[in-house]
Amino acid sequence: MDRSAQGVLLAFLAYAAYAVSDASVKLLHGSLSAYEAVFFGALSGIVALPFIRGPGESLSGVFRARNRAMWVMRAVAGFTGSVGSVTAFTHLSMAEAFSLLFLMPTFVTILSVAFLGERVGWRRWGAVLMGFAGVLVVLRPGFRELNIGHLGAVVGGLSGAVTVVMMRAFGRTETRLSLYGAGLVGPVLGAGLLMLPGFVWPTPMQWAWILGYGLLMALANVLVMMASSRIEASLVAPAQYSQMIWAILFGYTVFGDGIDAVMGLGVAIIILSGVLTFMRERVRRPRGWRRAPPVHPQ
């Protein structure tokens, strides 16, 4: 198997691991606070650090950054993205949560214009409008009750977009270990403090789901890194839409979720908007598009 085929296979395996990780946290059914799940999940992610660091690089490199403000923003985005995603999977079906999290490419376009000064043509703006139209179809405001899970999914997608934009701006000057480590330190510190007032020691079964959530997330991050070393990072990104297949499968077989025709239409519109965005990026090659790896919102 050549390196390109290996990269594609690793990308699909990575997003399968992400999907099982998300299903694991959903299996908690809200029995623990989102802060507690995020804290232990991020703490589990430390096991990936030896695989992320470069040759001869010390693990203390997690805390080293040429641009401190960027590092802090990455840490904050890691925290808000993790809490938002866990909240979304707790309160929504997996398919609905993913459909809103997949707004990330739309947010990347908007933030790239605002903070990187990118010039965006009518095709990418059309994809942005299509993404928001898909959200309106999924949410159907005024026709169904919205809950905190919907807000969490949007926050998760926006946080992932912030990370992508920062990697486009600073990915060439910062180490991979620092960028990944900031995404762990933020959730560990933020969720660790906020979980204390209502802390409950997990049961053995809850430990199984928490560790499944954190360790599979760490594995997926390593697989994405391996895939990105074989093919362009921008080519890894489309594989994330395979998560929707896993979401529908897990939703139906494990959680008893269903998708009605209207939600299915909205999901399809959102996914199409994301695919169109990636296609236009391959054509226009915006700043940092080659080196900014796909980022799972958590």
RODO-2510 file (C-alpha; in nm, 4 decimals, decimal comma):
residues 298
     n   res          X          Y          Z
     1     m     0,0000     0,0000     0,0000
     2     d     0,1510     0,3373    -0,0996
     3     r     0,1784     0,6315     0,1421
     4     s    -0,1233     0,8128     0,0000
     5     a    -0,3479     0,5108     0,0519
     6     q    -0,2052     0,4671     0,4019
     7     g    -0,2848     0,8306     0,4794
     8     v    -0,6444     0,7984     0,3643
     9     l    -0,6930     0,4755     0,5623
    10     l    -0,5422     0,6305     0,8763
    11     a    -0,7696     0,9335     0,8387
    12     f    -1,0826     0,7177     0,8260
    13     l    -0,9598     0,5117     1,1235
    14     a    -0,8973     0,8339     1,3158
    15     y    -1,2493     0,9625     1,2635
    16     a    -1,3947     0,6230     1,3495
    17     a    -1,2041     0,6447     1,6802
    18     y    -1,3384     0,9979     1,7344
    19     a    -1,6937     0,8716     1,6784
    20     v    -1,6559     0,5846     1,9276
    21     s    -1,5052     0,8334     2,1743
    22     d    -1,8111     1,0564     2,1366
    23     a    -2,0414     0,7571     2,1793
    24     s    -1,8545     0,6675     2,4999
    25     v    -1,9188     1,0064     2,6574
    26     k    -2,2832     0,9902     2,5473
    27     l    -2,3147     0,6549     2,7283
    28     l    -2,2653     0,8451     3,0542
    29     h    -2,6186     0,9804     2,9924
    30     g    -2,5361     1,2936     3,1892
    31     s    -2,4730     1,0961     3,5095
    32     l    -2,1562     1,3023     3,5625
    33     s    -2,1151     1,6735     3,4987
    34     a    -1,9723     1,7748     3,1630
    35     y    -1,6818     1,9364     3,3511
    36     e    -1,5890     1,6088     3,5192
    37     a    -1,6053     1,4136     3,1928
    38     v    -1,3922     1,6766     3,0178
    39     f    -1,1358     1,6840     3,3004
    40     f    -1,0730     1,3104     3,3073
    41     g    -1,0972     1,2846     2,9290
    42     a    -0,8311     1,5521     2,8784
    43     l    -0,6151     1,3988     3,1502
    44     s    -0,6276     1,0693     2,9592
    45     g    -0,5038     1,2533     2,6510
    46     i    -0,1614     1,2885     2,8119
    47     v    -0,0806     0,9351     2,6941
    48     a    -0,0531     1,0701     2,3381
    49     l     0,2213     1,3222     2,4226
    50     p     0,5163     1,0833     2,3625
    51     f     0,3822     1,0196     2,0110
    52     i     0,3176     1,3878     1,9383
    53     r     0,6553     1,5300     2,0426
    54     g     0,9332     1,5673     1,7895
    55     p     1,2778     1,3988     1,8059
    56     g     1,4746     1,5205     2,1060
    57     e     1,1882     1,7415     2,2226
    58     s     1,1186     1,7544     2,5967
    59     l     0,7637     1,7063     2,7257
    60     s     0,7996     2,0459     2,8919
    61     g     0,7593     2,1797     2,5379
    62     v     0,3862     2,1576     2,6030
    63     f     0,4153     2,4882     2,7882
    64     r     0,6554     2,6588     2,5484
    65     a     0,5213     2,8864     2,2810
    66     r     0,6704     3,1722     2,0832
    67     n     0,3349     3,3452     2,0915
    68     r     0,1935     3,3221     2,4446
    69     a    -0,1381     3,4843     2,3564
    70     m    -0,1933     3,2235     2,0851
    71     w    -0,1141     2,9421     2,3317
    72     v    -0,3648     3,0772     2,5843
    73     m    -0,6320     3,1159     2,3165
    74     r    -0,5696     2,7589     2,2032
    75     a    -0,6071     2,6397     2,5638
    76     v    -0,9324     2,8332     2,6084
    77     a    -1,0678     2,7035     2,2766
    78     g    -0,9770     2,3498     2,3834
    79     f    -1,1751     2,3954     2,7043
    80     t    -1,4847     2,5534     2,5486
    81     g    -1,4817     2,3066     2,2591
    82     s    -1,4615     2,0065     2,4910
    83     v    -1,7371     2,1255     2,7248
    84     g    -1,9557     2,2289     2,4321
    85     s    -1,9154     1,8948     2,2550
    86     v    -1,9768     1,6842     2,5661
    87     t    -2,2869     1,8920     2,6389
    88     a    -2,4083     1,8430     2,2831
    89     f    -2,3656     1,4654     2,2867
    90     t    -2,5318     1,4458     2,6280
    91     h    -2,8490     1,6286     2,5244
    92     l    -2,8802     1,5598     2,1508
    93     s    -2,8807     1,2594     1,9240
    94     m    -2,5368     1,1881     1,7797
    95     a    -2,6473     1,2791     1,4272
    96     e    -2,7929     1,6125     1,5354
    97     a    -2,4864     1,6957     1,7457
    98     f    -2,2506     1,6175     1,4585
    99     s    -2,4577     1,8150     1,2095
   100     l    -2,4097     2,1306     1,4186
   101     l    -2,0449     2,0568     1,4987
   102     f    -1,9876     2,0297     1,1235
   103     l    -2,0466     2,4047     1,1048
   104     m    -1,6752     2,4317     1,1820
   105     p    -1,5683     2,4896     0,8157
   106     t    -1,8255     2,7681     0,7918
   107     f    -1,6869     2,9346     1,1040
   108     v    -1,3307     2,8880     0,9716
   109     t    -1,4201     3,0870     0,6599
   110     i    -1,5715     3,3732     0,8610
   111     l    -1,2849     3,3879     1,1120
   112     s    -1,0227     3,3667     0,8362
   113     v    -1,1714     3,6764     0,6755
   114     a    -1,1937     3,8616     1,0076
   115     f    -0,8536     3,7729     1,1547
   116     l    -0,6307     3,6546     0,8686
   117     g    -0,7529     3,9010     0,6093
   118     e    -0,8355     3,6275     0,3574
   119     r    -1,0225     3,7233     0,0448
   120     v    -1,3232     3,4982     0,0024
   121     g    -1,5129     3,4728    -0,3231
   122     w    -1,8810     3,4230    -0,3826
   123     r    -1,8532     3,0442    -0,3926
   124     r    -1,7190     3,0182    -0,0374
   125     w    -1,9679     3,2770     0,0878
   126     g    -2,2363     3,0698    -0,0810
   127     a    -2,1126     2,7650     0,1122
   128     v    -2,1308     2,9697     0,4351
   129     l    -2,4925     3,0679     0,3668
   130     m    -2,5722     2,7088     0,2737
   131     g    -2,4301     2,5917     0,6088
   132     f    -2,6470     2,8304     0,8051
   133     a    -2,9498     2,7341     0,5962
   134     g    -2,8831     2,3704     0,6877
   135     v    -2,8741     2,4646     1,0555
   136     l    -3,2134     2,6343     1,0282
   137     v    -3,3543     2,3206     0,8655
   138     v    -3,2126     2,0989     1,1436
   139     l    -3,3178     2,3250     1,4313
   140     r    -3,6527     2,4413     1,2889
   141     p    -3,6733     2,7345     1,5343
   142     g    -4,0293     2,7993     1,6419
   143     f    -4,1371     2,4458     1,5514
   144     r    -3,9387     2,2458     1,8075
   145     e    -3,7865     2,2985     2,1480
   146     l    -3,4177     2,3877     2,1592
   147     n    -3,1977     2,3003     2,4560
   148     i    -2,8493     2,3566     2,5925
   149     g    -2,7187     2,0763     2,3718
   150     h    -2,7763     2,2871     2,0603
   151     l    -2,5799     2,5750     2,2138
   152     g    -2,3046     2,3342     2,3158
   153     a    -2,2707     2,1996     1,9593
   154     v    -2,2416     2,5490     1,8115
   155     v    -1,9833     2,6455     2,0753
   156     g    -1,7924     2,3245     1,9970
   157     g    -1,7851     2,3980     1,6245
   158     l    -1,6833     2,7608     1,6792
   159     s    -1,4053     2,6580     1,9192
   160     g    -1,2700     2,4088     1,6666
   161     a    -1,2710     2,6839     1,4035
   162     v    -1,0758     2,9163     1,6337
   163     t    -0,8112     2,6459     1,6709
   164     v    -0,7878     2,5886     1,2945
   165     v    -0,7468     2,9604     1,2275
   166     m    -0,4756     2,9922     1,4929
   167     m    -0,2912     2,6943     1,3448
   168     r    -0,3070     2,8556     1,0034
   169     a    -0,1604     3,1735     1,1475
   170     f     0,0998     3,0247     1,3843
   171     g     0,1394     2,6578     1,2877
   172     r     0,4699     2,7212     1,1102
   173     t     0,6327     2,8884     1,4131
   174     e     0,4890     2,6776     1,6967
   175     t     0,5646     2,3130     1,7734
   176     r     0,3029     2,0436     1,7340
   177     l     0,3597     1,9454     2,0982
   178     s     0,2816     2,2972     2,2171
   179     l    -0,0345     2,3227     2,0062
   180     y    -0,1598     1,9813     2,1164
   181     g    -0,0578     2,0345     2,4786
   182     a    -0,2431     2,3646     2,5061
   183     g    -0,5567     2,1770     2,4005
   184     l    -0,5093     1,9494     2,7030
   185     v    -0,4010     2,2070     2,9598
   186     g    -0,7061     2,4264     2,8977
   187     p    -0,9641     2,1516     2,9632
   188     v    -0,7696     2,0078     3,2581
   189     l    -0,7429     2,3428     3,4373
   190     g    -1,0790     2,4904     3,3384
   191     a    -1,2905     2,1776     3,3853
   192     g    -1,0883     2,0734     3,6909
   193     l    -1,1800     2,3934     3,8749
   194     l    -1,5441     2,3997     3,7670
   195     m    -1,6095     2,0340     3,8538
   196     l    -1,5046     2,0691     4,2201
   197     p    -1,8334     2,2016     4,3702
   198     g    -2,0363     1,9065     4,2407
   199     f    -1,7637     1,6423     4,2171
   200     v    -1,8811     1,2796     4,2397
   201     w    -1,6347     0,9906     4,2269
   202     p    -1,7162     0,7834     3,9142
   203     t    -1,8437     0,4280     3,9399
   204     p    -1,6484     0,1485     3,7638
   205     m    -1,8821     0,1660     3,4634
   206     q    -1,8512     0,5437     3,4455
   207     w    -1,4737     0,5050     3,4548
   208     a    -1,4985     0,2732     3,1543
   209     w    -1,6904     0,5327     2,9523
   210     i    -1,4671     0,8223     3,0641
   211     l    -1,1476     0,6354     2,9776
   212     g    -1,2989     0,5224     2,6485
   213     y    -1,3771     0,8858     2,5720
   214     g    -1,0309     1,0171     2,6610
   215     l    -0,8080     0,7349     2,5377
   216     l    -0,9870     0,6969     2,2048
   217     m    -0,9639     1,0728     2,1569
   218     a    -0,5882     1,0500     2,2172
   219     l    -0,5599     0,7584     1,9724
   220     a    -0,7554     0,9520     1,7108
   221     n    -0,5266     1,2541     1,7472
   222     v    -0,2213     1,0340     1,6923
   223     l    -0,3827     0,8718     1,3872
   224     v    -0,4620     1,2154     1,2406
   225     m    -0,0992     1,3141     1,2910
   226     m     0,0163     0,9949     1,1178
   227     a    -0,2265     1,0516     0,8316
   228     s    -0,1121     1,4126     0,7918
   229     s     0,2488     1,2973     0,7655
   230     r     0,1560     1,0894     0,4593
   231     i    -0,0901     1,3157     0,2804
   232     e    -0,1659     1,6877     0,2925
   233     a    -0,3523     1,7829     0,6087
   234     s    -0,6180     1,9539     0,3972
   235     l    -0,6875     1,6167     0,2319
   236     v    -0,7364     1,4470     0,5687
   237     a    -1,0193     1,6818     0,6596
   238     p    -1,2945     1,5446     0,4298
   239     a    -1,2677     1,2083     0,6080
   240     q    -1,4288     1,3670     0,9124
   241     y    -1,7665     1,3432     0,7405
   242     s    -1,7486     0,9659     0,7799
   243     q    -1,8352     1,0407     1,1428
   244     m    -2,1919     1,1034     1,0351
   245     i    -2,2190     0,7424     0,9172
   246     w    -2,0970     0,6259     1,2566
   247     a    -2,3329     0,8693     1,4281
   248     i    -2,6354     0,7319     1,2455
   249     l    -2,5207     0,3731     1,3090
   250     f    -2,4576     0,4241     1,6817
   251     g    -2,7673     0,6374     1,7184
   252     y    -2,9885     0,3676     1,5722
   253     t    -2,8279     0,0555     1,7270
   254     v    -2,7124     0,1856     2,0668
   255     f    -2,9223     0,4889     2,1583
   256     g    -3,2453     0,4229     1,9713
   257     d    -3,2277     0,7537     1,7843
   258     g    -3,3966     0,8166     1,4558
   259     i    -3,3612     1,0811     1,1860
   260     d    -3,6724     1,2272     1,0264
   261     a    -3,6753     1,3464     0,6669
   262     v    -3,6403     1,7162     0,7540
   263     m    -3,3390     1,6618     0,9807
   264     g    -3,1830     1,4371     0,7181
   265     l    -3,2193     1,7170     0,4626
   266     g    -3,0580     1,9677     0,7000
   267     v    -2,7688     1,7328     0,7747
   268     a    -2,7107     1,6814     0,4022
   269     i    -2,7065     2,0582     0,3400
   270     i    -2,4538     2,1197     0,6197
   271     i    -2,2247     1,8412     0,4985
   272     l    -2,2461     1,9691     0,1404
   273     s    -2,1525     2,3201     0,2552
   274     g    -1,8453     2,1817     0,4330
   275     v    -1,7383     1,9768     0,1308
   276     l    -1,7759     2,2798    -0,0970
   277     t    -1,5620     2,4849     0,1442
   278     f    -1,2816     2,2245     0,1359
   279     m    -1,3008     2,2089    -0,2448
   280     r    -1,2639     2,5850    -0,2754
   281     e    -0,9722     2,5852    -0,0307
   282     r    -0,7887     2,3346    -0,2489
   283     v    -0,8371     2,5702    -0,5429
   284     r    -0,7575     2,9024    -0,3725
   285     r    -0,5083     2,7691    -0,1136
   286     p    -0,5728     3,0211     0,1655
   287     r    -0,3087     3,1029     0,4234
   288     g    -0,1792     2,7953     0,6037
   289     w    -0,4182     2,5563     0,4307
   290     r    -0,1523     2,2878     0,3831
   291     r    -0,0214     2,2831     0,7386
   292     a    -0,3379     2,3361     0,9416
   293     p    -0,4446     1,9842     1,0477
   294     p    -0,8094     1,8904     1,0887
   295     v    -0,9195     1,9558     1,4453
   296     h    -1,1880     1,7674     1,6239
   297     p    -1,3927     2,0159     1,8301
   298     q    -1,3156     1,8363     2,1521
***
